[in-house]
Every structure is written in structure tokens, then in C-alpha cells.
């Protein structure tokens, strides 16, 4: 899911290349990969926190 770039990112990337250069800039690709990994880690952390909170709330409700 996160390994596929969004459509607007593809358009922006293709426009930034232009006709004068057809070479792939590896630094851009590595930076984009690192950015996606950071976002994925952040999302995973938020989902984990939400799951733990839901279990905690459910446990508290059961003890009442």
C-alpha cells in the first residue's frame, strides 16, 4: 500500500524530470523511501496506541 506512490506524486515527479533529463536520481528515490518508511512507522504507532487504548477502556468497563 505505502510502497506505491500516489497519483499526484507521480505527476509531480514526472513534471520535475522534464524532457532534458531521463536519468533517475537515486538520492531522490532513497529520500522518498525514507519518508514513506517514517510515515508508515508513525501510522503503525498510532494504530497500536489506539488498539491498546481500546483494550484498556474495554477492560475498565468490564471491571465496573
N, C-alpha and C positions, 0 to 999 in steps of 0.2 A: 504494500500500500504506500508506504512512505518512500520506497525506492523509485517510484515513478514520479517524475516532475509534473507539476500542474500545467495546464494548458497555457496560462498567461506567462509562466516562467519559460516555457518552450519558445513562445513568440518573442519575448524579451531577449532570450539568448540568441535566437536566430537573427534578430534585428541587430544585435550588438556585433555579430560576426561581420555582416556586410559582405559585399562581393570581393573586396580586396584581399581577404584572408580566409582561407578554407582550413587552416590548421586548428587543431584542438589545443586549447590551453589547459594543461594538466593541473596547474595551480588553481584555476577556476573550478575545475571538477572536484579536486580534493577539498577545497573550501566549501563547496556546495554539499559534499558528502558529510563533512564535519558538522555543518549547520543542521542538516537533516537528522544526524545522529543525536545532536543536542536536543532538538525539538522532540524526537522520539523518546529520549530518556525522560524529559520533562513530562510528557504526556503519560508515560508509564508510571512515573512517580505520583502524579495526580490521581490516576486511576487506582493505584494501590492505596493511597491515602483515603480515597472515597470508599473503597471496599472495606478497609479496616474500620472506618468511622461507621459505616452501615452495620457491620457486625457488632461493634461496641454499643450502638444505640439499640439494636435488636436485643442484645444481652441484657442491657439495663431495663428494657421494657419487660422482658421475661421475668426478671427478679422482682418486679413490683407486684 
